[in-house]
Amino acid sequence: QQAVRAAGAYAAAYPTDPTGIATAVTRALPTGWLLTRPPSIVCKCLDSSTGATTTTVCTTPTCATDAKIISITATMPYASISGLFNGFIPANTASYVVRYQ
């Protein structure tokens, strides 16, 4: 969760840099922790009157409204201290959403 929050702080400052946002997630992970797959960075336009969203390109967002959101998701495998339940418990997923104009 803290890694996607750190990436959210980066996204607030650099919303059109999806590569940098993904890098911020991986750099914020503790040493030795690996993600199951690269972080997911999804950019959307937000219609604040209806709450509806439409997907847009992160590097050059084109929205009818000024409000935009970036959804950051990271997934890593579950690992217990004993290793007893590894592989039986679903992966851990953390998400964070940043709204900007």
Sine and cosine of phi, psi and omega as CSV:
sin_phi,cos_phi,sin_psi,cos_psi,sin_omega,cos_omega
0.00,0.00,-0.65,0.76,-0.04,-1.00
-0.92,0.39,-0.51,0.86,0.01,-1.00
-0.93,0.38,-0.66,0.75,0.02,-1.00
-0.96,0.29,-0.48,0.88,0.10,-0.99
-0.92,0.39,-0.66,0.75,0.04,-1.00
-0.88,0.48,-0.66,0.75,0.05,-1.00
-0.91,0.41,-0.55,0.83,0.06,-1.00
-0.89,0.46,-0.63,0.78,0.06,-1.00
-0.90,0.43,-0.64,0.76,0.06,-1.00
-0.91,0.43,-0.68,0.73,-0.02,-1.00
-0.89,0.46,-0.56,0.83,0.02,-1.00
-0.90,0.43,-0.56,0.83,0.00,-1.00
-1.00,0.06,-0.54,0.84,-0.06,-1.00
-0.75,-0.66,0.93,0.37,-0.12,-0.99
-0.93,0.38,-0.31,0.95,-0.03,-1.00
-0.98,-0.21,0.39,0.92,0.00,-1.00
-0.85,-0.52,0.96,0.27,-0.04,-1.00
-0.89,0.46,-0.53,0.85,0.03,-1.00
-0.92,0.40,-0.69,0.73,0.04,-1.00
-0.91,0.42,-0.58,0.81,0.04,-1.00
-0.90,0.43,-0.72,0.69,0.03,-1.00
-0.89,0.46,-0.65,0.76,0.03,-1.00
-0.90,0.45,-0.61,0.79,0.03,-1.00
-0.88,0.47,-0.59,0.81,0.05,-1.00
-0.89,0.45,-0.80,0.60,-0.08,-1.00
-0.92,0.40,-0.56,0.83,0.03,-1.00
-0.95,0.32,-0.42,0.91,-0.02,-1.00
-1.00,0.09,-0.14,0.99,0.02,-1.00
-0.95,0.31,0.56,-0.83,0.09,-1.00
-0.88,0.48,0.43,-0.90,0.00,-1.00
-0.82,0.57,0.75,-0.66,0.05,-1.00
1.00,-0.01,-0.18,0.98,0.01,-1.00
-1.00,0.06,0.70,-0.72,0.00,-1.00
-0.81,-0.58,0.59,-0.81,0.06,-1.00
-0.99,0.11,0.45,-0.89,0.05,-1.00
-0.91,0.41,-0.61,0.79,0.02,-1.00
-0.49,-0.87,0.21,-0.98,0.01,-1.00
-0.85,0.53,0.49,-0.87,0.03,-1.00
-0.85,0.53,0.56,-0.83,0.04,-1.00
-1.00,-0.07,0.82,-0.57,0.04,-1.00
-0.87,-0.49,0.92,-0.40,-0.03,-1.00
-0.85,-0.53,0.80,-0.60,0.02,-1.00
-0.96,-0.29,0.67,-0.74,-0.02,-1.00
-0.65,-0.76,0.43,-0.90,0.15,-0.99
-1.00,-0.03,0.62,-0.78,-0.04,-1.00
-0.89,-0.45,0.82,-0.57,0.13,-0.99
-1.00,-0.03,0.98,-0.20,-0.10,-1.00
-0.91,0.41,-0.34,0.94,0.01,-1.00
-0.98,0.21,-0.51,0.86,-0.02,-1.00
-0.92,-0.40,-0.34,0.94,-0.06,-1.00
1.00,0.10,0.00,1.00,-0.01,-1.00
-0.96,0.28,0.52,-0.86,0.04,-1.00
-0.81,-0.58,0.46,-0.89,0.12,-0.99
-0.73,-0.68,0.65,-0.76,-0.02,-1.00
-0.95,0.32,0.62,-0.79,0.03,-1.00
-0.68,-0.74,0.20,-0.98,0.05,-1.00
-0.97,0.24,0.76,-0.65,-0.08,-1.00
-0.91,0.41,-0.64,0.77,-0.10,-1.00
-0.95,0.30,-0.46,0.89,0.04,-1.00
-0.62,-0.78,0.96,0.30,-0.04,-1.00
-0.90,0.43,0.75,-0.66,0.05,-1.00
-0.88,-0.48,0.96,-0.28,-0.07,-1.00
-0.80,-0.60,0.55,-0.84,0.06,-1.00
-0.95,0.30,-0.41,0.91,0.04,-1.00
-0.92,-0.40,0.21,-0.98,0.01,-1.00
-0.98,0.18,-0.36,0.93,-0.08,-1.00
-0.98,0.19,0.76,-0.65,0.03,-1.00
-0.72,-0.70,0.45,-0.89,0.07,-1.00
-0.76,-0.65,0.50,-0.86,0.09,-1.00
-0.84,-0.54,0.82,-0.57,0.04,-1.00
-0.97,-0.26,0.82,-0.57,-0.03,-1.00
-0.90,-0.43,0.81,-0.58,-0.02,-1.00
-0.74,-0.67,0.70,-0.71,0.05,-1.00
-0.75,-0.66,0.62,-0.79,-0.03,-1.00
-0.76,-0.65,0.69,-0.72,0.08,-1.00
-0.66,-0.75,0.44,-0.90,-0.03,-1.00
-0.92,0.39,0.49,-0.87,0.08,-1.00
-0.96,0.29,0.66,-0.75,0.07,-1.00
-0.63,-0.78,0.86,-0.51,0.05,-1.00
-1.00,-0.04,0.30,-0.95,0.00,-1.00
-0.89,0.47,-0.66,0.75,-0.04,-1.00
-1.00,0.10,-0.34,0.94,-0.05,-1.00
0.99,0.15,0.01,1.00,-0.10,-1.00
-0.87,0.49,-0.69,0.73,-0.09,-1.00
-0.97,-0.23,0.11,0.99,0.02,-1.00
-0.84,0.55,0.73,-0.69,-0.01,-1.00
1.00,-0.03,-0.33,0.94,-0.01,-1.00
-0.99,-0.15,-0.42,0.91,-0.02,-1.00
-0.99,-0.14,0.70,-0.71,-0.01,-1.00
-0.85,0.53,0.28,-0.96,0.01,-1.00
-0.90,0.43,0.39,-0.92,0.09,-1.00
-1.00,0.01,0.76,-0.65,0.01,-1.00
-0.80,-0.60,0.70,-0.72,0.06,-1.00
-0.80,-0.60,0.64,-0.77,0.01,-1.00
-0.75,-0.66,0.43,-0.90,0.04,-1.00
-0.52,-0.85,0.64,-0.77,-0.02,-1.00
-0.87,-0.50,0.74,-0.67,0.04,-1.00
-0.90,-0.43,0.76,-0.65,0.07,-1.00
-0.95,-0.32,0.71,-0.71,0.02,-1.00
-0.56,-0.83,0.20,-0.98,0.03,-1.00
-0.84,-0.54,0.00,0.00,0.00,0.00
